[in-house]
Amino acid sequence: MKQYTHAWLAFMAIKRLQYAQIPESLKADAASLVKWFHDYRDFVIKGSWYPDKVFKDMKTSHIIKYRPDPSSTDDEFKKLPSALMLYKLGKKSPLYGKPFAIDEGNLADRCESLAHGIIDSFKMLRMEERGNPISPSNNHIAMRFFILSHYIADCHMPLHCDCRAFSSGEDIHGFIEAQWDAQVRKSYQLDTANERFFYDPDGYPLKKKITPLMELVEDDVVHREYSHPWGTGNDNTWDYMSAISQYSYLMAYRMIPSQYDETNLTKQLYQTTEEWNHFEEYSRYIFSDAIDSIARVWLHVWVRYRKWAAGKE
């Protein structure tokens, strides 16, 4: 995903925590995270783009590359919250339950590490005296939240979880992400000179002529069911992101069938396929699921910190 897409997803995750039906037991936590976030919103675009612009760990930490492998003994697909569309569609895939192999990538590990690092940073901030040079600042921690959102979003990009090399050839990967970035640019007012969005009165990206796709996603942000648990059998960020990557792999084969790879699929041919007719539908699911996951992971991190701060962990 491109720069403004990543930043928009992070904003929508906070909007979801503010306006969706959050369980009563988590409302105070969600409200405090939303309030804290708004003090650092000008850093979203820069922070969410650090992994691509500065870290440049694309070959390892932005991917988990799956492929069908009849010789493998791995055929277990994890469970996810039932509201996630990638989960619903993935279970209908002909590859669901079939053996697979993972060739490369540590994206789930990266997400788990960042989530722990944010909690540790909060603990250091609370333990050290104000102004202590070894203590992280709230600005630094906010940047880590936005960095984490980038990796979570990448896990929802199906081609980050597909061994077919679609960044080669005609770069179908880049073509898809350009379509998504165009949707953001058409729909929201960008202050490109200052690397930020213009804001509406509630502090979220200011809409201009919003596209039908983005209108649907905005509706999902508020009205889709919010479920805080990771999904049956998942205990932490790593488990959850590993499960997401499995269903992104299945989604890749729904978006681009198995007869195609980087050697025989052009942009022109792709736009004549039946799958292209569903491109906006699939894009909605990918966006809405990514927003849901960013909100879920962020809130889990925030709750764990607040429990520690209250002496409950």
C-alpha positions as CSV (number, residue, x, y, z in Angstrom):
1,M,0.0,0.0,0.0
2,K,1.1,3.5,-0.7
3,Q,1.8,6.4,1.7
4,Y,-1.6,8.1,1.9
5,T,-3.4,4.8,2.0
6,H,-1.4,3.7,5.0
7,A,-2.1,7.0,6.8
8,W,-5.8,6.9,6.0
9,L,-6.2,3.4,7.4
10,A,-4.6,4.5,10.7
11,F,-7.0,7.4,10.9
12,M,-10.0,5.1,10.2
13,A,-8.9,2.7,12.9
14,I,-9.2,5.5,15.5
15,K,-12.4,6.6,14.0
16,R,-13.7,3.1,14.4
17,L,-12.7,3.0,18.1
18,Q,-14.6,6.3,18.6
19,Y,-17.8,5.6,16.7
20,A,-18.3,1.8,16.5
21,Q,-20.2,-0.2,19.1
22,I,-17.3,-1.0,21.4
23,P,-18.2,-3.5,24.2
24,E,-19.1,-1.7,27.4
25,S,-16.1,-3.2,29.3
26,L,-13.7,-1.5,26.8
27,K,-15.4,1.8,26.2
28,A,-13.3,3.8,28.7
29,D,-10.1,2.3,27.2
30,A,-11.1,3.0,23.7
31,A,-12.2,6.6,24.5
32,S,-8.9,7.3,26.3
33,L,-6.9,5.9,23.3
34,V,-8.9,8.1,20.9
35,K,-8.3,11.2,23.1
36,W,-4.5,10.4,23.3
37,F,-4.3,9.8,19.5
38,H,-5.7,13.2,18.6
39,D,-2.7,14.9,20.2
40,Y,-0.4,13.2,17.8
41,R,-2.4,13.0,14.6
42,D,-0.1,15.2,12.6
43,F,2.6,12.5,12.8
44,V,0.4,9.8,11.2
45,I,1.5,10.2,7.6
46,K,5.2,10.3,8.5
47,G,5.0,7.5,11.0
48,S,3.0,5.1,9.0
49,W,5.4,5.5,6.1
50,Y,8.6,5.0,8.1
51,P,8.8,1.3,7.3
52,D,9.0,2.0,3.5
53,K,11.0,5.2,3.6
54,V,13.5,4.6,6.4
55,F,13.5,1.0,7.5
56,K,13.2,-0.5,4.0
57,D,12.8,-4.0,5.4
58,M,10.4,-5.0,2.5
59,K,12.1,-8.3,1.7
60,T,11.6,-9.7,5.2
61,S,9.2,-7.9,7.5
62,H,6.5,-6.7,5.1
63,I,5.7,-10.2,3.9
64,I,4.8,-13.8,4.7
65,K,4.9,-15.6,1.4
66,Y,2.7,-18.7,1.2
67,R,2.4,-21.2,-1.7
68,P,0.3,-24.3,-2.3
69,D,2.4,-27.4,-1.6
70,P,0.9,-30.9,-1.8
71,S,4.0,-32.3,-0.1
72,S,3.7,-30.2,3.0
73,T,2.2,-31.4,6.3
74,D,0.9,-27.9,7.1
75,D,-2.8,-27.6,6.3
76,E,-4.2,-26.0,9.4
77,F,-5.9,-22.6,9.0
78,K,-6.4,-20.6,12.1
79,K,-9.7,-19.0,13.2
80,L,-10.5,-15.3,13.2
81,P,-13.4,-13.1,14.4
82,S,-16.4,-13.9,12.3
83,A,-17.0,-10.3,11.1
84,L,-13.8,-10.3,9.1
85,M,-14.6,-10.7,5.4
86,L,-11.2,-12.2,4.5
87,Y,-12.1,-15.0,7.0
88,K,-15.6,-15.6,5.4
89,L,-14.3,-15.6,1.9
90,G,-11.1,-17.6,2.7
91,K,-13.1,-20.5,4.1
92,K,-14.8,-20.8,0.7
93,S,-11.5,-21.0,-1.2
94,P,-10.6,-24.2,-2.9
95,L,-7.2,-23.8,-1.2
96,Y,-8.7,-23.7,2.3
97,G,-7.5,-26.7,4.3
98,K,-5.1,-27.7,1.6
99,P,-1.3,-28.1,2.4
100,F,0.8,-25.0,2.1
101,A,4.4,-23.9,2.6
102,I,5.9,-20.6,3.7
103,D,8.9,-19.6,1.7
104,E,10.0,-16.3,3.4
105,G,8.9,-13.4,5.6
106,N,8.5,-12.5,9.3
107,L,5.6,-10.1,9.2
108,A,3.7,-11.5,12.1
109,D,6.9,-11.5,14.2
110,R,7.4,-7.8,13.3
111,C,3.9,-6.9,14.5
112,E,4.4,-8.8,17.7
113,S,7.7,-7.2,18.4
114,L,6.4,-3.7,17.8
115,A,3.3,-4.3,20.0
116,H,5.5,-5.4,22.9
117,G,7.9,-2.5,22.2
118,I,5.1,0.1,22.5
119,I,4.0,-1.3,25.9
120,D,7.6,-1.4,27.1
121,S,8.1,2.2,26.0
122,F,5.0,3.3,28.0
123,K,6.4,1.5,31.0
124,M,9.8,3.3,30.7
125,L,8.0,6.7,30.3
126,R,6.1,6.1,33.5
127,M,9.1,4.9,35.5
128,E,11.6,7.6,34.6
129,E,11.5,11.2,35.8
130,R,10.2,13.8,33.3
131,G,13.0,14.9,31.0
132,N,15.2,11.9,31.7
133,P,17.3,11.5,28.5
134,I,16.8,7.7,28.5
135,S,13.0,7.9,28.6
136,P,11.0,7.7,25.4
137,S,8.5,10.5,24.7
138,N,4.8,10.3,23.9
139,N,5.7,11.6,20.4
140,H,8.1,8.6,20.0
141,I,5.4,6.2,21.2
142,A,2.8,7.6,18.9
143,M,5.2,7.1,16.0
144,R,5.5,3.5,17.0
145,F,1.8,3.1,16.9
146,F,1.7,4.4,13.3
147,I,4.6,2.3,12.3
148,L,2.8,-0.8,13.7
149,S,-0.3,0.1,11.6
150,H,1.8,-0.1,8.4
151,Y,2.8,-3.7,9.1
152,I,-0.7,-4.7,10.1
153,A,-2.0,-3.2,6.9
154,D,0.6,-5.0,4.8
155,C,-0.6,-8.3,6.2
156,H,-4.0,-7.5,4.7
157,M,-2.6,-6.9,1.2
158,P,-3.0,-10.3,-0.4
159,L,0.0,-10.1,-2.6
160,H,2.2,-9.6,0.5
161,C,1.2,-13.2,1.4
162,D,1.4,-14.8,-2.0
163,C,4.6,-16.4,-3.4
164,R,3.8,-15.4,-6.9
165,A,6.2,-12.5,-7.8
166,F,3.6,-9.9,-8.9
167,S,6.0,-7.1,-8.1
168,S,8.0,-8.4,-11.2
169,G,6.7,-8.5,-14.7
170,E,4.2,-5.7,-15.2
171,D,4.1,-5.0,-11.4
172,I,0.5,-6.0,-10.9
173,H,1.2,-5.5,-7.2
174,G,2.1,-1.8,-7.7
175,F,-0.8,-1.4,-10.1
176,I,-3.3,-2.6,-7.5
177,E,-1.9,-0.3,-4.8
178,A,-2.0,2.7,-7.2
179,Q,-5.7,2.1,-7.7
180,W,-6.2,2.2,-3.9
181,D,-4.1,5.3,-3.4
182,A,-6.1,7.0,-6.1
183,Q,-9.3,6.3,-4.1
184,V,-7.8,8.1,-1.1
185,R,-6.5,11.0,-3.1
186,K,-9.9,11.5,-4.8
187,S,-11.8,11.3,-1.5
188,Y,-9.9,13.4,1.0
189,Q,-8.2,16.8,1.2
190,L,-4.4,16.3,1.4
191,D,-2.0,18.9,2.7
192,T,0.9,17.5,0.8
193,A,3.3,20.4,1.7
194,N,3.1,19.4,5.3
195,E,2.7,15.7,4.9
196,R,-0.8,15.6,6.5
197,F,-4.5,15.5,5.8
198,F,-6.7,18.5,6.2
199,Y,-9.1,17.7,9.1
200,D,-12.9,17.8,9.5
201,P,-14.4,19.2,12.7
202,D,-13.9,15.8,14.5
203,G,-10.2,15.7,13.6
204,Y,-10.4,13.0,10.8
205,P,-9.4,13.4,7.1
206,L,-11.6,16.0,5.5
207,K,-13.7,14.5,2.7
208,K,-14.0,16.1,-0.7
209,K,-15.9,14.2,-3.4
210,I,-15.7,10.8,-1.7
211,T,-15.8,7.8,-4.0
212,P,-18.5,5.1,-3.7
213,L,-15.9,2.6,-2.5
214,M,-14.6,4.9,0.3
215,E,-18.2,5.7,1.3
216,L,-18.8,2.0,1.9
217,V,-15.7,1.6,3.9
218,E,-16.5,4.7,6.0
219,D,-19.9,3.1,6.7
220,D,-18.1,-0.2,7.7
221,V,-15.9,1.8,10.1
222,V,-18.9,2.8,12.2
223,H,-21.5,0.0,11.7
224,R,-19.5,-3.2,11.3
225,E,-19.6,-5.4,14.4
226,Y,-16.5,-4.9,16.6
227,S,-15.2,-8.0,18.3
228,H,-12.2,-7.6,20.6
229,P,-11.0,-11.2,21.0
230,W,-8.3,-12.5,18.6
231,G,-10.3,-15.4,17.4
232,T,-10.6,-18.9,18.9
233,G,-7.1,-20.4,19.5
234,N,-5.3,-17.1,19.1
235,D,-3.7,-15.6,22.2
236,N,-1.7,-12.6,21.0
237,T,-0.7,-10.3,18.2
238,W,1.5,-12.9,16.6
239,D,-1.2,-15.5,16.5
240,Y,-3.7,-13.1,15.1
241,M,-1.4,-11.6,12.4
242,S,-0.3,-15.1,11.4
243,A,-4.0,-16.1,10.9
244,I,-4.6,-12.9,8.9
245,S,-1.7,-13.8,6.6
246,Q,-3.2,-17.2,5.9
247,Y,-6.5,-15.7,4.7
248,S,-4.7,-13.0,2.8
249,Y,-3.0,-15.8,0.9
250,L,-6.3,-17.3,0.1
251,M,-7.6,-13.9,-0.9
252,A,-4.7,-13.5,-3.3
253,Y,-5.9,-16.6,-5.3
254,R,-9.4,-15.2,-5.3
255,M,-8.2,-11.9,-6.7
256,I,-5.8,-13.5,-9.2
257,P,-6.5,-17.2,-10.1
258,S,-3.8,-19.8,-9.9
259,Q,-3.3,-19.9,-13.7
260,Y,-1.7,-16.5,-13.6
261,D,1.7,-15.4,-12.3
262,E,4.1,-12.6,-13.1
263,T,5.1,-14.2,-16.4
264,N,1.6,-14.2,-18.1
265,L,-0.5,-11.5,-16.4
266,T,-0.5,-8.0,-17.8
267,K,-2.5,-5.0,-16.5
268,Q,-4.5,-5.0,-19.7
269,L,-5.3,-8.8,-19.4
270,Y,-6.1,-8.4,-15.7
271,Q,-8.7,-5.8,-16.4
272,T,-10.6,-8.2,-18.7
273,T,-10.9,-11.0,-16.1
274,E,-14.0,-11.9,-14.1
275,E,-11.9,-11.2,-11.0
276,W,-11.4,-7.6,-12.0
277,N,-15.2,-7.1,-12.0
278,H,-15.0,-7.8,-8.3
279,F,-12.0,-5.5,-7.6
280,E,-13.9,-2.8,-5.7
281,E,-15.8,-5.3,-3.7
282,Y,-12.6,-7.1,-2.7
283,S,-10.9,-3.7,-2.0
284,R,-13.7,-2.8,0.4
285,Y,-13.2,-6.0,2.3
286,I,-9.4,-5.6,2.5
287,F,-9.7,-2.0,3.6
288,S,-12.4,-2.6,6.2
289,D,-10.6,-5.7,7.6
290,A,-7.3,-3.8,7.8
291,I,-9.0,-1.0,9.7
292,D,-10.6,-3.4,12.1
293,S,-7.3,-5.2,12.7
294,I,-5.4,-2.0,13.4
295,A,-8.1,-0.9,15.8
296,R,-8.1,-4.3,17.5
297,V,-4.3,-4.6,17.9
298,W,-3.9,-1.0,19.0
299,L,-6.7,-1.4,21.6
300,H,-5.1,-4.6,22.9
301,V,-1.8,-2.8,23.3
302,W,-3.4,0.2,25.1
303,V,-5.5,-2.0,27.4
304,R,-2.4,-4.0,28.4
305,Y,-0.5,-0.8,29.2
306,R,-3.5,0.7,31.2
307,K,-3.8,-2.6,33.2
308,W,-0.1,-2.4,34.1
309,A,-0.4,1.3,35.0
310,A,-3.3,0.4,37.3
311,G,-1.2,-2.4,38.9
312,K,-3.4,-5.1,37.5
313,E,-0.8,-6.8,35.4
